[in-house]
Amino acid sequence: MLIVGSYKRLFLWLVVLYKHTRPIPRHLSVSTSIFCVRIEGYLQSRAHILQIMTIPDLGDMLMDNGSLIAEQERQIIHDLTLKSQSNKPGNLFFLISNRWFTEWKKYAGFGAYPYDEVLPEPHISISNAADRPGPIDNCNIVANGSNCEGEDLQLLDNLEEQRDYVVVSQDVWEKLFDWYKGGPVIPRKMISVGVRQELVVEVYPLCLKLIDAGDKSESTIRISKKASLHELYERVGSLKETDPGKVRIWDYFNNLKHTLLEDSTKTLEESNLQMNQCILLERQVDGILPTGFGMDSTGNELALIPIEPLRSSLTIAGGPTLSNGNSTGYSSSLHQGSSLSSVLTDMEDTSNNIKPVLKGNGGGLAGLQNLGNTCFMNSSLQCLVHTPPLVKYFLEDYTDEINKKNPLGMHGELAIAFGELLRKIWSSGRTSIAPREFKGKLGRFAPQFSGYNQHDSQELLAFLLDGLHEDLNRVKQKPYIELKDCDGRPDEEVADEYWRYHKARNDSIIVDVCQGQYKSTLVCPDCKKISIAFDPFMYLSLPLPSTATRTMTVSVFYGDGSGLPMPYSVTVLKNGACKDLKLAVSSACCLKDDEDLLLAEVYEHTIYRYLEVPLESLSSIKDNEHIVAYRHPKTSSDATKLEICHRYLDKCSPDNLKVGEWKLFLAPLVSYVKGIESGADIDLAVNRLLSPLRRKAFASSTKDSQEKVGSTSGDEDHQSMKEVDMEDISSKELSFRLCLTDDRGLSCRPIAKDSPIKPGRSVKVMLDWTEKEHEFYDASYLKDLPEVHKTGPAVKKTRPEAISLFSCLDAFLKEEPLGPDDMWYCPRCKKHRQATKKLDLWRLPEILVFHLKRFSYSRYLKNKLDTFVNFPVHGLDLGKYMKTKDASGQSYVYELYAVSNHYGGLGGGHYSAYSKLIDDDRWYHFDDSHVSPVSEADIRTSAAYVLFYRRVKVESAGVGEPSRSHGIS
């Protein structure tokens, strides 16, 4: 029905009043001409469903009330986000700056945490919403000077989803853009990657530099790597305003003609085109296309290589300089007029006929060109291709060992690609190599390494070792083997049995030289059941037992109202757990023997989470967060946890509404109370908790009441509450305006003195502060919680204390409880238990790889440890760590031969490698294309990330020599 005249204002007043007095389980849809509102409660009881039609001024009033519009936007985006859609290649998605999107989420009531977390119910009102954001602003993720649109728009390098941008569906984008406008618009298509055809959004399309052979002009084309060569011809024809049938395009990598890109359905990815590489355009001249390799006007070959100054006089193989892992130049070992046979180094065509190859002069000293953030790959590859047993193996004929039918492998393609690359490195002299074919294979079988973002060299190494093993597995049909229980048998017997079973299914050169075995012992904390297993390993990931400490500030509150809150700054181990923080705070605040602490994180004036898992890492707590601790009696385990949040009335609302909005403020309070049955019990508990905040002017008038409420604990709580003089309370309403709310604080139900309280483990209430509360209590004690660590003026950083590789190994092998997310199922208890786990080394391989865990990741924090690890180059003796002695008399002494290094921080670092040429007994630094000698004394740095050791044969005279069983002849 139409609402006209004075009824308009009455109707709007009812809507707003209803919004602020109880949750709104209704659907509110708004358009430019129709407003439909379903009101429950009093109006619904009379079956009134009001429709407001064609009332522009009322629509404007609703638009002015930002919270109503926020609820509508939240409802719409919530529904669109959860709407199921059949994702398929070609679907269009859009990128939005996370900076703007976070502001919109706050305004719409989704909170400030990641977009993909559980969303609140869309119909619930959020009282502390932020201001409405301005137009969509994506400028902070777009490269400066980029004036293109759509797919051609250039983004900043190394952007990360959630940190820098979010990806939304076309439906969500169209709604947001309709509401906010702005831009620039960043559309991206969904593509399928890898052999499993995984669907991903292609954030960074392939960027190609088009060089016109005619006028020498350069243009940039951004196109999907899944686009066909035919589509590339169409784009080039459109860009150059020419007939695609009258041009020819060449793969012009490193400004050299490699392959003619014929107009076909072959994709750019299959053509091995790389990010930021050149392609060459040739046009018809008098109706005839040029033949062979083009010539410029002087008659010279058009393959011109810009010469780059060498980094130093020690450089052996020239190459591009690096900026954040990106290639910016070309090999200086090439020159104008070079013959094709000497410069076309990217010829990794595989063959089923693999013949032995002899090492060339200067073999092993070829650098690997950076194809765009591929320094992580180059680092791992240089370490592997300088591993003596693998060099010997892949230089010989390994055709018979290629397993093309292994469903866990890559049909032998990865092994062949790796073998061809290794052969090229050891036979091509000192000319740098572009591993384009290998990267193409890698991206196909491991989509996580496709594209041109920076990755982890150790993660790539793990994939390569496992992939090479499966491609070269000599076992064609893996037998099914059921492991037997130990049944008290000797460890030696069980370990040998496990190893035989493992070898029956896994037998390759990788197993021969890279796999060892460790003993894993699990003990149930309840029934003491012991479970022993002997598992294989390819590498050992060692934690860094950092001695660095961290200062953390925690605000301690009295859960019984016996004192004022007080901040305490404590020092804990940086890599400690929540139990360490709790212990330090308990000591600092002189916690009594009969008391306990409850740690919690406060976010936007409410408790975001309780830190109740003792082993949770402190790395999950950031310096700018707010941590509190509530003192409570240990005997309160069977009491109800009462959580109190505070609100105030924000009167900055439209004058014509005369209604404000309740918003959260102050720090929440927590108390454990027994016997909560009614609203009067909660009122007494609140009175007790606020008693230390009473202003002096009112302290004397309430002295008797405070003494009666007191600061009792344990079983006396309920009794002491009942002993308080109830006459005043029974004769009037509650002392405070209280509302019962849910765990998220999204709904409120007013509490009266006789309101029944449902028994439960916890109760959460809202305390609304009026002028009376502000007059009686000093709220400043609950304001401005200190941050965990406030960063002060910049101070000179001191070098972190060095630790030894042995201390890292000790930390790896020490007994420790499993994490709460890694519970063990005890066969005796028939339940998942947080068992203790102990590792012991049992069998060591010829090639031993140590991964130093410098990177730590949590839900809220990413961190890198730059601690210097003092690792031996020679004489690494692991005999004391072995739980058994090898009957064959194998040595447990190792020497270093390669190191994968990581420099810089997360996301923007750079990888390189140190490798030793065994025959020359000399170390070299492999920095992408650049290869230079380095002294042995300089290879131990704080950048060391993955260490490669090989077994040393110990002679009877006590002189150690490298084992030659798989050495290079």
Secondary structure, DSSP 8 states (H G I E B T S, - for coil): ----TTHHHHHHHHHHHHHHHS---S-EEE-SSEEEE---THHHHTT--EEEES-HHHHHHHHHSHHHHHHHHHHHHHHHHHS-----TT-EEEEEEHHHHHHHHHHHTS-SS-TTS----TTS--TT------SEE-GGGB-TT----GGG--B-TT--BTTTEEEEEHHHHHHHHHHH-EE---EEEEEEETTTTEEEE-SS-EEEEEEETTT--EEEEEE-TTSBHHHHHHHHHHHHTS-GGGEEEEE-GGGS---EE-SSS-BTTTTT--TTEEEEEEE-BTTB---SS-B-TTS-BS--------SSTT-SB----EETTEE-S--TT--TT--HHHH--------S--------TTTT---B--SSS-HHHHHHHHHHHT-HHHHHHHHS--GGG--SS-TTTTTTHHHHHHHHHHHHHHHSTT--B--HHHHHHHHHH-GGG-SS----HHHHHHHHHHHHHHHT-S-SS---------TT--HHHHHHHHHHHHHHH--SHHHHHH-EEEEEEEE-TTT--EEEEEEEES-EEE------EEEEEEEEEETTSSS--EEEEEEEETT-BHHHHHHHHHHHTT--TTEEEEEEEEETTEEEEE---TT-BGGGS-TTSEEEEEEEEGGGGGSEEEEEEEEEEE--S-TTT---EEEEEEEEEEEEES---BHHHHHHHHHHHHGGGB-HHHHGGGHHHHHHH----TTHHHHHHHHS--HHHHTS--SSEEEEE-TTS--EEE--TT-B----SEEEEEEEE-HHHHHHB-GGGGSS---SS---S---------EEHHHHHHHHHS-EE--TTS-EEETTTTEEE--EEEEEEEE--SEEEEEE--EEE-SS-EEE----EE--SS-EE-GGGBSS--TT----EEEEEEEEEEESSTTT-EEEEEEEETTTTEEEEEETTEEEEE-GGGS--TTEEEEEEEEEEE-TTS-EEE--TT---
